[in-house]
Amino acid sequence: MRILAAPVQRSSLHEIIVTQLREMILDGRLAPGTSVPELDLCRDLDISRTPLREALKVLAAEELVRLLPNRGAVVSEIVPEEIAEIFEVVEGLERLIGHLVVERASEADVAEIRGLYERLVGLKESGDKHAYFDLNQATHRRLAEMTRNRVLTAGYAGYSDKIRRARWLANLSATRWSESVREHAAFTEALERRDGEALSRLLAEHAHHTGVAVIAALRALPAAETTARRRRRS
């Protein structure tokens, strides 16, 4: 099986392997519940099994894979109930981001968010869902960074990674995609007005609407239903 992973340079082998494997899990190339194909990855990445297994230990600590005795690594499954709980936390973080970014963002920061929004509109018009997804994630991370609060930024990034797989696998419906663009327009305008109350509310509502759509899509997937039943029995 070809995984489409690029060979790595030897200068920072461990970090690069961890990053590549993490991205392959987060974007769905390594699907939830499947065994990590170690031999294929070693061939594609041009590495031995030792650095690969060291990288898998890091991903296990991040709860992206499970290390099973005599079975190797398995990509962690996505449980809708757990994703719903994370979205509740993200919604609260978005409220805080809205208040802080209005106070701390520079004019250049505000212009950057406007530019990112314009690019999102272009991607929507061209129908490039994958690029839209990536830029959407980048926009929200930049807003978190603009709070100048390192703890908040790191926490937000961690939770975003936890729901990134779910958001991608759930996919955007045409209706939700259009709603997302309108919501980005609204909170971009609130930032430009320096309206902290509006920005806080709009960011939280955006996260809530996204969460509702993602959870509904996940629960419609047969694998998600099976996983939820297994978790309830354990």
Protein Blocks (a to p, Z undefined) as FASTA:
>chain_A
ZZhiacddfklmmlmmmmmmmmmmmnomacghiacdfklmmmmnopafklmmmmmmmmmm
nopaccdehklpadddddfklmmmmmmmmmmmmmmmmmmmmmmpcfklmmmmmmmmmmmm
mmmmnopaklmmmmmmmmmmmmmmmnopaklmmmmmmmmmmmmmmmmmnopafklmmmmm
mmmmmmmmmmmnopaklmmmmmmmmmmmmmmmmmmmmmmpmklmmmmmmmmmZZ
